Amino acid sequence: MTVSDPALTTIGTKIPIRFARGLVELVGTVLHDPSAGLLVLDTCDGEPEEYLSISLAAYGILPKADDEVFVKDWS
């Protein structure tokens, strides 16, 4: 992450996240930025972070609380 990146807070470590109906599993640190509605998985393997959430603000859909995010379920 760079200096211009969101202010992410660790909410869990060694968390397994399953993709493709369990065919792919990544384990890493889950980070959250409530002001941006971001949920990110950092596997600390040198690869880019996986952004797990998506903003739907362009569609007029906003989270109802700071601890809510919209989880992206497609690539």
Secondary structure, DSSP 8 states (H G I E B T S, - for coil): --TTS---EEEEEEEEEEEGGGTEEEEEEEEEETTTTEEEEE--SSS--EE-B---GGGT---SSTT---B----
